[in-house]
Amino acid sequence: MILTKWNAISDWRRLMGPVDPEEARLLSPDSIRAQFGRSILKNAVHGASNMQEAVETINRVFEDFVAENPEKN
C-alpha cells in the first residue's frame, strides 16, 4: 500500500503505534500494533520512518510506480 497525502508518514506511524506491542498497549491501546502485534519482530505492520526510506521502499516493492511529486506527500 502506498499512502499519498500530506503528512502521510507521521499519520501512519501514529496509527501503527510504538514498535514494541507491549509499549503500544500502554501508550496507544487503539493502535494497530497494540491490537495485533505479538513482539518487536512480529509487530503486525511496517512503515517508513522518513521520506527517503518511503521512496526507497516504494521503488523496491513497486518497480513500475512513478510518483507525481513525492515532496507534497
PDB file of N, CA, C and O in Angstrom, chain B, residues numbered from 101:
ATOM      1  N   MET B 101       0.851  -1.164   0.000  1.00  0.00           N
ATOM      2  CA  MET B 101       0.000   0.000   0.000  1.00  0.00           C
ATOM      3  C   MET B 101       0.904   1.236   0.000  1.00  0.00           C
ATOM      4  O   MET B 101       1.899   1.286   0.723  1.00  0.00           O
ATOM      5  N   ILE B 102       0.555   2.209  -0.799  1.00  0.00           N
ATOM      6  CA  ILE B 102       1.259   3.486  -0.825  1.00  0.00           C
ATOM      7  C   ILE B 102       0.274   4.558  -0.366  1.00  0.00           C
ATOM      8  O   ILE B 102      -0.767   4.764  -0.990  1.00  0.00           O
ATOM      9  N   LEU B 103       0.608   5.229   0.717  1.00  0.00           N
ATOM     10  CA  LEU B 103      -0.232   6.327   1.198  1.00  0.00           C
ATOM     11  C   LEU B 103       0.230   7.615   0.538  1.00  0.00           C
ATOM     12  O   LEU B 103       1.417   7.941   0.561  1.00  0.00           O
ATOM     13  N   THR B 104      -0.691   8.334  -0.038  1.00  0.00           N
ATOM     14  CA  THR B 104      -0.343   9.604  -0.667  1.00  0.00           C
ATOM     15  C   THR B 104      -1.264  10.677  -0.116  1.00  0.00           C
ATOM     16  O   THR B 104      -2.406  10.821  -0.552  1.00  0.00           O
ATOM     17  N   LYS B 105      -0.760  11.413   0.831  1.00  0.00           N
ATOM     18  CA  LYS B 105      -1.482  12.529   1.428  1.00  0.00           C
ATOM     19  C   LYS B 105      -0.473  13.391   2.166  1.00  0.00           C
ATOM     20  O   LYS B 105       0.648  12.960   2.434  1.00  0.00           O
ATOM     21  N   TRP B 106      -0.864  14.572   2.482  1.00  0.00           N
ATOM     22  CA  TRP B 106       0.011  15.428   3.255  1.00  0.00           C
ATOM     23  C   TRP B 106       0.224  14.793   4.616  1.00  0.00           C
ATOM     24  O   TRP B 106      -0.734  14.369   5.262  1.00  0.00           O
ATOM     25  N   ASN B 107       1.464  14.725   5.054  1.00  0.00           N
ATOM     26  CA  ASN B 107       1.817  14.215   6.372  1.00  0.00           C
ATOM     27  C   ASN B 107       1.556  12.707   6.510  1.00  0.00           C
ATOM     28  O   ASN B 107       1.319  12.229   7.619  1.00  0.00           O
ATOM     29  N   ALA B 108       1.594  11.966   5.426  1.00  0.00           N
ATOM     30  CA  ALA B 108       1.261  10.539   5.438  1.00  0.00           C
ATOM     31  C   ALA B 108       2.153   9.739   6.382  1.00  0.00           C
ATOM     32  O   ALA B 108       1.660   8.878   7.111  1.00  0.00           O
ATOM     33  N   ILE B 109       3.451  10.009   6.380  1.00  0.00           N
ATOM     34  CA  ILE B 109       4.366   9.209   7.191  1.00  0.00           C
ATOM     35  C   ILE B 109       4.056   9.361   8.672  1.00  0.00           C
ATOM     36  O   ILE B 109       3.910   8.356   9.369  1.00  0.00           O
ATOM     37  N   SER B 110       3.952  10.569   9.167  1.00  0.00           N
ATOM     38  CA  SER B 110       3.702  10.745  10.605  1.00  0.00           C
ATOM     39  C   SER B 110       2.302  10.273  10.994  1.00  0.00           C
ATOM     40  O   SER B 110       2.126   9.719  12.080  1.00  0.00           O
ATOM     41  N   ASP B 111       1.308  10.478  10.139  1.00  0.00           N
ATOM     42  CA  ASP B 111      -0.036   9.984  10.434  1.00  0.00           C
ATOM     43  C   ASP B 111      -0.061   8.460  10.486  1.00  0.00           C
ATOM     44  O   ASP B 111      -0.683   7.882  11.376  1.00  0.00           O
ATOM     45  N   TRP B 112       0.609   7.808   9.543  1.00  0.00           N
ATOM     46  CA  TRP B 112       0.651   6.344   9.519  1.00  0.00           C
ATOM     47  C   TRP B 112       1.398   5.802  10.732  1.00  0.00           C
ATOM     48  O   TRP B 112       0.976   4.812  11.330  1.00  0.00           O
ATOM     49  N   ARG B 113       2.509   6.447  11.098  1.00  0.00           N
ATOM     50  CA  ARG B 113       3.271   6.000  12.261  1.00  0.00           C
ATOM     51  C   ARG B 113       2.437   6.124  13.535  1.00  0.00           C
ATOM     52  O   ARG B 113       2.523   5.271  14.418  1.00  0.00           O
ATOM     53  N   ARG B 114       1.643   7.167  13.633  1.00  0.00           N
ATOM     54  CA  ARG B 114       0.761   7.337  14.789  1.00  0.00           C
ATOM     55  C   ARG B 114      -0.294   6.227  14.823  1.00  0.00           C
ATOM     56  O   ARG B 114      -0.595   5.694  15.891  1.00  0.00           O
ATOM     57  N   LEU B 115      -0.847   5.880  13.677  1.00  0.00           N
ATOM     58  CA  LEU B 115      -1.842   4.813  13.597  1.00  0.00           C
ATOM     59  C   LEU B 115      -1.222   3.446  13.926  1.00  0.00           C
ATOM     60  O   LEU B 115      -1.868   2.610  14.556  1.00  0.00           O
ATOM     61  N   MET B 116       0.029   3.220  13.499  1.00  0.00           N
ATOM     62  CA  MET B 116       0.705   1.951  13.796  1.00  0.00           C
ATOM     63  C   MET B 116       0.991   1.811  15.278  1.00  0.00           C
ATOM     64  O   MET B 116       0.843   0.723  15.835  1.00  0.00           O
ATOM     65  N   GLY B 117       1.401   2.902  15.931  1.00  0.00           N
ATOM     66  CA  GLY B 117       1.782   2.846  17.337  1.00  0.00           C
ATOM     67  C   GLY B 117       3.249   2.500  17.503  1.00  0.00           C
ATOM     68  O   GLY B 117       3.947   2.258  16.519  1.00  0.00           O
ATOM     69  N   PRO B 118       3.728   2.475  18.759  1.00  0.00           N
ATOM     70  CA  PRO B 118       5.126   2.133  19.029  1.00  0.00           C
ATOM     71  C   PRO B 118       5.496   0.758  18.479  1.00  0.00           C
ATOM     72  O   PRO B 118       4.647  -0.126  18.366  1.00  0.00           O
ATOM     73  N   VAL B 119       6.781   0.588  18.136  1.00  0.00           N
ATOM     74  CA  VAL B 119       7.279  -0.650  17.541  1.00  0.00           C
ATOM     75  C   VAL B 119       7.032  -1.850  18.460  1.00  0.00           C
ATOM     76  O   VAL B 119       6.650  -2.921  17.990  1.00  0.00           O
ATOM     77  N   ASP B 120       7.246  -1.677  19.748  1.00  0.00           N
ATOM     78  CA  ASP B 120       7.045  -2.758  20.721  1.00  0.00           C
ATOM     79  C   ASP B 120       5.560  -2.842  21.074  1.00  0.00           C
ATOM     80  O   ASP B 120       5.016  -1.901  21.652  1.00  0.00           O
ATOM     81  N   PRO B 121       4.899  -3.945  20.737  1.00  0.00           N
ATOM     82  CA  PRO B 121       3.472  -4.070  21.020  1.00  0.00           C
ATOM     83  C   PRO B 121       3.114  -3.903  22.501  1.00  0.00           C
ATOM     84  O   PRO B 121       2.042  -3.392  22.826  1.00  0.00           O
ATOM     85  N   GLU B 122       4.009  -4.335  23.399  1.00  0.00           N
ATOM     86  CA  GLU B 122       3.746  -4.149  24.835  1.00  0.00           C
ATOM     87  C   GLU B 122       3.685  -2.659  25.173  1.00  0.00           C
ATOM     88  O   GLU B 122       2.798  -2.218  25.904  1.00  0.00           O
ATOM     89  N   GLU B 123       4.623  -1.896  24.643  1.00  0.00           N
ATOM     90  CA  GLU B 123       4.630  -0.444  24.834  1.00  0.00           C
ATOM     91  C   GLU B 123       3.407   0.177  24.172  1.00  0.00           C
ATOM     92  O   GLU B 123       2.789   1.090  24.719  1.00  0.00           O
ATOM     93  N   ALA B 124       3.066  -0.323  22.995  1.00  0.00           N
ATOM     94  CA  ALA B 124       1.901   0.191  22.274  1.00  0.00           C
ATOM     95  C   ALA B 124       0.621  -0.015  23.086  1.00  0.00           C
ATOM     96  O   ALA B 124      -0.248   0.857  23.107  1.00  0.00           O
ATOM     97  N   ARG B 125       0.504  -1.159  23.748  1.00  0.00           N
ATOM     98  CA  ARG B 125      -0.693  -1.425  24.556  1.00  0.00           C
ATOM     99  C   ARG B 125      -0.840  -0.425  25.691  1.00  0.00           C
ATOM    100  O   ARG B 125      -1.954  -0.070  26.075  1.00  0.00           O
ATOM    101  N   LEU B 126       0.293   0.030  26.229  1.00  0.00           N
ATOM    102  CA  LEU B 126       0.265   1.011  27.313  1.00  0.00           C
ATOM    103  C   LEU B 126       0.033   2.435  26.809  1.00  0.00           C
ATOM    104  O   LEU B 126      -0.787   3.171  27.357  1.00  0.00           O
ATOM    105  N   LEU B 127       0.769   2.816  25.753  1.00  0.00           N
ATOM    106  CA  LEU B 127       0.766   4.199  25.292  1.00  0.00           C
ATOM    107  C   LEU B 127      -0.261   4.518  24.213  1.00  0.00           C
ATOM    108  O   LEU B 127      -0.721   5.655  24.103  1.00  0.00           O
ATOM    109  N   SER B 128      -0.617   3.522  23.424  1.00  0.00           N
ATOM    110  CA  SER B 128      -1.505   3.741  22.295  1.00  0.00           C
ATOM    111  C   SER B 128      -2.379   2.495  22.089  1.00  0.00           C
ATOM    112  O   SER B 128      -2.233   1.793  21.088  1.00  0.00           O
ATOM    113  N   PRO B 129      -3.282   2.222  23.031  1.00  0.00           N
ATOM    114  CA  PRO B 129      -4.028   0.954  23.016  1.00  0.00           C
ATOM    115  C   PRO B 129      -4.912   0.730  21.789  1.00  0.00           C
ATOM    116  O   PRO B 129      -5.286  -0.410  21.513  1.00  0.00           O
ATOM    117  N   ASP B 130      -5.249   1.768  21.056  1.00  0.00           N
ATOM    118  CA  ASP B 130      -6.068   1.607  19.855  1.00  0.00           C
ATOM    119  C   ASP B 130      -5.238   1.429  18.594  1.00  0.00           C
ATOM    120  O   ASP B 130      -5.795   1.268  17.508  1.00  0.00           O
ATOM    121  N   SER B 131      -3.922   1.455  18.717  1.00  0.00           N
ATOM    122  CA  SER B 131      -3.055   1.352  17.545  1.00  0.00           C
ATOM    123  C   SER B 131      -3.053  -0.076  16.980  1.00  0.00           C
ATOM    124  O   SER B 131      -3.452  -1.029  17.649  1.00  0.00           O
ATOM    125  N   ILE B 132      -2.597  -0.190  15.742  1.00  0.00           N
ATOM    126  CA  ILE B 132      -2.527  -1.487  15.064  1.00  0.00           C
ATOM    127  C   ILE B 132      -1.614  -2.440  15.822  1.00  0.00           C
ATOM    128  O   ILE B 132      -1.966  -3.601  16.027  1.00  0.00           O
ATOM    129  N   ARG B 133      -0.451  -1.964  16.236  1.00  0.00           N
ATOM    130  CA  ARG B 133       0.498  -2.842  16.925  1.00  0.00           C
ATOM    131  C   ARG B 133      -0.011  -3.265  18.291  1.00  0.00           C
ATOM    132  O   ARG B 133       0.237  -4.394  18.716  1.00  0.00           O
ATOM    133  N   ALA B 134      -0.717  -2.386  18.987  1.00  0.00           N
ATOM    134  CA  ALA B 134      -1.289  -2.760  20.281  1.00  0.00           C
ATOM    135  C   ALA B 134      -2.313  -3.869  20.113  1.00  0.00           C
ATOM    136  O   ALA B 134      -2.386  -4.783  20.935  1.00  0.00           O
ATOM    137  N   GLN B 135      -3.087  -3.792  19.070  1.00  0.00           N
ATOM    138  CA  GLN B 135      -4.157  -4.759  18.868  1.00  0.00           C
ATOM    139  C   GLN B 135      -3.697  -6.073  18.241  1.00  0.00           C
ATOM    140  O   GLN B 135      -4.237  -7.134  18.553  1.00  0.00           O
ATOM    141  N   PHE B 136      -2.695  -6.003  17.351  1.00  0.00           N
ATOM    142  CA  PHE B 136      -2.342  -7.187  16.576  1.00  0.00           C
ATOM    143  C   PHE B 136      -0.890  -7.642  16.708  1.00  0.00           C
ATOM    144  O   PHE B 136      -0.560  -8.751  16.287  1.00  0.00           O
ATOM    145  N   GLY B 137      -0.023  -6.822  17.274  1.00  0.00           N
ATOM    146  CA  GLY B 137       1.379  -7.191  17.399  1.00  0.00           C
ATOM    147  C   GLY B 137       1.604  -8.249  18.464  1.00  0.00           C
ATOM    148  O   GLY B 137       0.890  -8.308  19.465  1.00  0.00           O
ATOM    149  N   ARG B 138       2.614  -9.087  18.231  1.00  0.00           N
ATOM    150  CA  ARG B 138       2.957 -10.144  19.193  1.00  0.00           C
ATOM    151  C   ARG B 138       4.299  -9.891  19.860  1.00  0.00           C
ATOM    152  O   ARG B 138       4.491 -10.248  21.023  1.00  0.00           O
ATOM    153  N   SER B 139       5.231  -9.278  19.133  1.00  0.00           N
ATOM    154  CA  SER B 139       6.563  -8.985  19.666  1.00  0.00           C
ATOM    155  C   SER B 139       7.157  -7.862  18.824  1.00  0.00           C
ATOM    156  O   SER B 139       6.544  -7.403  17.860  1.00  0.00           O
ATOM    157  N   ILE B 140       8.351  -7.427  19.197  1.00  0.00           N
ATOM    158  CA  ILE B 140       9.011  -6.373  18.418  1.00  0.00           C
ATOM    159  C   ILE B 140       9.245  -6.842  16.980  1.00  0.00           C
ATOM    160  O   ILE B 140       9.104  -6.059  16.041  1.00  0.00           O
ATOM    161  N   LEU B 141       9.602  -8.116  16.805  1.00  0.00           N
ATOM    162  CA  LEU B 141       9.842  -8.647  15.464  1.00  0.00           C
ATOM    163  C   LEU B 141       8.554  -9.008  14.732  1.00  0.00           C
ATOM    164  O   LEU B 141       8.509  -8.972  13.503  1.00  0.00           O
ATOM    165  N   LYS B 142       7.521  -9.350  15.466  1.00  0.00           N
ATOM    166  CA  LYS B 142       6.226  -9.699  14.876  1.00  0.00           C
ATOM    167  C   LYS B 142       5.209  -8.650  15.320  1.00  0.00           C
ATOM    168  O   LYS B 142       4.266  -8.940  16.057  1.00  0.00           O
ATOM    169  N   ASN B 143       5.432  -7.418  14.846  1.00  0.00           N
ATOM    170  CA  ASN B 143       4.610  -6.311  15.331  1.00  0.00           C
ATOM    171  C   ASN B 143       3.474  -5.925  14.386  1.00  0.00           C
ATOM    172  O   ASN B 143       2.897  -4.846  14.520  1.00  0.00           O
ATOM    173  N   ALA B 144       3.156  -6.784  13.445  1.00  0.00           N
ATOM    174  CA  ALA B 144       1.959  -6.691  12.595  1.00  0.00           C
ATOM    175  C   ALA B 144       2.050  -5.757  11.398  1.00  0.00           C
ATOM    176  O   ALA B 144       1.327  -5.965  10.423  1.00  0.00           O
ATOM    177  N   VAL B 145       2.901  -4.739  11.424  1.00  0.00           N
ATOM    178  CA  VAL B 145       2.865  -3.744  10.351  1.00  0.00           C
ATOM    179  C   VAL B 145       4.212  -3.026  10.256  1.00  0.00           C
ATOM    180  O   VAL B 145       4.954  -2.933  11.233  1.00  0.00           O
ATOM    181  N   HIS B 146       4.507  -2.527   9.069  1.00  0.00           N
ATOM    182  CA  HIS B 146       5.744  -1.754   8.864  1.00  0.00           C
ATOM    183  C   HIS B 146       5.409  -0.437   8.184  1.00  0.00           C
ATOM    184  O   HIS B 146       4.475  -0.350   7.388  1.00  0.00           O
ATOM    185  N   GLY B 147       6.171   0.562   8.506  1.00  0.00           N
ATOM    186  CA  GLY B 147       6.025   1.848   7.845  1.00  0.00           C
ATOM    187  C   GLY B 147       7.355   2.570   7.813  1.00  0.00           C
ATOM    188  O   GLY B 147       8.179   2.402   8.713  1.00  0.00           O
ATOM    189  N   ALA B 148       7.566   3.355   6.805  1.00  0.00           N
ATOM    190  CA  ALA B 148       8.810   4.113   6.663  1.00  0.00           C
ATOM    191  C   ALA B 148       8.949   5.131   7.785  1.00  0.00           C
ATOM    192  O   ALA B 148       7.960   5.658   8.295  1.00  0.00           O
ATOM    193  N   SER B 149      10.196   5.395   8.158  1.00  0.00           N
ATOM    194  CA  SER B 149      10.488   6.381   9.197  1.00  0.00           C
ATOM    195  C   SER B 149      10.587   7.796   8.646  1.00  0.00           C
ATOM    196  O   SER B 149      10.397   8.771   9.372  1.00  0.00           O
ATOM    197  N   ASN B 150      10.886   7.897   7.359  1.00  0.00           N
ATOM    198  CA  ASN B 150      11.058   9.213   6.748  1.00  0.00           C
ATOM    199  C   ASN B 150      10.807   9.104   5.242  1.00  0.00           C
ATOM    200  O   ASN B 150      10.607   8.011   4.712  1.00  0.00           O
ATOM    201  N   MET B 151      10.821  10.230   4.579  1.00  0.00           N
ATOM    202  CA  MET B 151      10.510  10.276   3.152  1.00  0.00           C
ATOM    203  C   MET B 151      11.504   9.465   2.319  1.00  0.00           C
ATOM    204  O   MET B 151      11.102   8.766   1.389  1.00  0.00           O
ATOM    205  N   GLN B 152      12.790   9.550   2.642  1.00  0.00           N
ATOM    206  CA  GLN B 152      13.800   8.816   1.879  1.00  0.00           C
ATOM    207  C   GLN B 152      13.562   7.314   1.974  1.00  0.00           C
ATOM    208  O   GLN B 152      13.607   6.615   0.962  1.00  0.00           O
ATOM    209  N   GLU B 153      13.309   6.815   3.177  1.00  0.00           N
ATOM    210  CA  GLU B 153      13.037   5.390   3.347  1.00  0.00           C
ATOM    211  C   GLU B 153      11.762   4.990   2.614  1.00  0.00           C
ATOM    212  O   GLU B 153      11.699   3.913   2.022  1.00  0.00           O
ATOM    213  N   ALA B 154      10.756   5.842   2.651  1.00  0.00           N
ATOM    214  CA  ALA B 154       9.496   5.558   1.957  1.00  0.00           C
ATOM    215  C   ALA B 154       9.725   5.431   0.454  1.00  0.00           C
ATOM    216  O   ALA B 154       9.246   4.481  -0.165  1.00  0.00           O
ATOM    217  N   VAL B 155      10.443   6.364  -0.132  1.00  0.00           N
ATOM    218  CA  VAL B 155      10.711   6.337  -1.576  1.00  0.00           C
ATOM    219  C   VAL B 155      11.512   5.095  -1.951  1.00  0.00           C
ATOM    220  O   VAL B 155      11.217   4.452  -2.958  1.00  0.00           O
ATOM    221  N   GLU B 156      12.528   4.747  -1.147  1.00  0.00           N
ATOM    222  CA  GLU B 156      13.333   3.550  -1.434  1.00  0.00           C
ATOM    223  C   GLU B 156      12.477   2.286  -1.373  1.00  0.00           C
ATOM    224  O   GLU B 156      12.597   1.413  -2.233  1.00  0.00           O
ATOM    225  N   THR B 157      11.623   2.186  -0.371  1.00  0.00           N
ATOM    226  CA  THR B 157      10.766   1.008  -0.230  1.00  0.00           C
ATOM    227  C   THR B 157       9.765   0.927  -1.369  1.00  0.00           C
ATOM    228  O   THR B 157       9.557  -0.146  -1.935  1.00  0.00           O
ATOM    229  N   ILE B 158       9.148   2.039  -1.710  1.00  0.00           N
ATOM    230  CA  ILE B 158       8.185   2.071  -2.823  1.00  0.00           C
ATOM    231  C   ILE B 158       8.863   1.643  -4.117  1.00  0.00           C
ATOM    232  O   ILE B 158       8.311   0.850  -4.880  1.00  0.00           O
ATOM    233  N   ASN B 159      10.058   2.166  -4.364  1.00  0.00           N
ATOM    234  CA  ASN B 159      10.783   1.807  -5.590  1.00  0.00           C
ATOM    235  C   ASN B 159      11.154   0.328  -5.627  1.00  0.00           C
ATOM    236  O   ASN B 159      11.172  -0.282  -6.696  1.00  0.00           O
ATOM    237  N   ARG B 160      11.450  -0.249  -4.465  1.00  0.00           N
ATOM    238  CA  ARG B 160      11.826  -1.659  -4.398  1.00  0.00           C
ATOM    239  C   ARG B 160      10.601  -2.572  -4.574  1.00  0.00           C
ATOM    240  O   ARG B 160      10.673  -3.582  -5.274  1.00  0.00           O
ATOM    241  N   VAL B 161       9.497  -2.217  -3.945  1.00  0.00           N
ATOM    242  CA  VAL B 161       8.307  -3.065  -3.970  1.00  0.00           C
ATOM    243  C   VAL B 161       7.481  -2.863  -5.239  1.00  0.00           C
ATOM    244  O   VAL B 161       6.965  -3.819  -5.818  1.00  0.00           O
ATOM    245  N   PHE B 162       7.365  -1.612  -5.658  1.00  0.00           N
ATOM    246  CA  PHE B 162       6.554  -1.272  -6.832  1.00  0.00           C
ATOM    247  C   PHE B 162       7.481  -0.717  -7.905  1.00  0.00           C
ATOM    248  O   PHE B 162       7.554   0.496  -8.105  1.00  0.00           O
ATOM    249  N   GLU B 163       8.179  -1.597  -8.585  1.00  0.00           N
ATOM    250  CA  GLU B 163       9.226  -1.195  -9.522  1.00  0.00           C
ATOM    251  C   GLU B 163       8.736  -0.253 -10.616  1.00  0.00           C
ATOM    252  O   GLU B 163       9.496   0.606 -11.062  1.00  0.00           O
ATOM    253  N   ASP B 164       7.497  -0.388 -11.056  1.00  0.00           N
ATOM    254  CA  ASP B 164       6.986   0.431 -12.154  1.00  0.00           C
ATOM    255  C   ASP B 164       6.288   1.705 -11.705  1.00  0.00           C
ATOM    256  O   ASP B 164       5.835   2.482 -12.545  1.00  0.00           O
ATOM    257  N   PHE B 165       6.191   1.936 -10.403  1.00  0.00           N
ATOM    258  CA  PHE B 165       5.489   3.102  -9.882  1.00  0.00           C
ATOM    259  C   PHE B 165       6.357   4.353 -10.046  1.00  0.00           C
ATOM    260  O   PHE B 165       7.552   4.345  -9.753  1.00  0.00           O
ATOM    261  N   VAL B 166       5.722   5.425 -10.523  1.00  0.00           N
ATOM    262  CA  VAL B 166       6.402   6.717 -10.646  1.00  0.00           C
ATOM    263  C   VAL B 166       5.571   7.736  -9.887  1.00  0.00           C
ATOM    264  O   VAL B 166       4.433   8.021 -10.260  1.00  0.00           O
ATOM    265  N   ALA B 167       6.143   8.286  -8.819  1.00  0.00           N
ATOM    266  CA  ALA B 167       5.436   9.286  -8.014  1.00  0.00           C
ATOM    267  C   ALA B 167       5.315  10.581  -8.794  1.00  0.00           C
ATOM    268  O   ALA B 167       6.247  10.988  -9.489  1.00  0.00           O
ATOM    269  N   GLU B 168       4.169  11.222  -8.677  1.00  0.00           N
ATOM    270  CA  GLU B 168       3.972  12.506  -9.366  1.00  0.00           C
ATOM    271  C   GLU B 168       4.831  13.585  -8.729  1.00  0.00           C
ATOM    272  O   GLU B 168       5.536  14.315  -9.427  1.00  0.00           O
ATOM    273  N   ASN B 169       4.774  13.690  -7.394  1.00  0.00           N
ATOM    274  CA  ASN B 169       5.568  14.678  -6.680  1.00  0.00           C
ATOM    275  C   ASN B 169       5.673  14.241  -5.214  1.00  0.00           C
ATOM    276  O   ASN B 169       4.865  14.666  -4.389  1.00  0.00           O
ATOM    277  N   PRO B 170       6.670  13.390  -4.879  1.00  0.00           N
ATOM    278  CA  PRO B 170       6.754  12.832  -3.532  1.00  0.00           C
ATOM    279  C   PRO B 170       6.941  13.870  -2.433  1.00  0.00           C
ATOM    280  O   PRO B 170       6.599  13.602  -1.282  1.00  0.00           O
ATOM    281  N   GLU B 171       7.472  15.048  -2.753  1.00  0.00           N
ATOM    282  CA  GLU B 171       7.682  16.068  -1.725  1.00  0.00           C
ATOM    283  C   GLU B 171       6.374  16.608  -1.169  1.00  0.00           C
ATOM    284  O   GLU B 171       6.351  17.113  -0.047  1.00  0.00           O
ATOM    285  N   LYS B 172       5.280  16.513  -1.930  1.00  0.00           N
ATOM    286  CA  LYS B 172       3.997  17.018  -1.468  1.00  0.00           C
ATOM    287  C   LYS B 172       3.274  16.042  -0.568  1.00  0.00           C
ATOM    288  O   LYS B 172       2.296  16.426   0.073  1.00  0.00           O
ATOM    289  N   ASN B 173       3.716  14.786  -0.491  1.00  0.00           N
ATOM    290  CA  ASN B 173       3.008  13.759   0.289  1.00  0.00           C
ATOM    291  C   ASN B 173       3.641  13.530   1.630  1.00  0.00           C
ATOM    292  O   ASN B 173       3.165  12.699   2.403  1.00  0.00           O
TER     293      ASN B 173
END
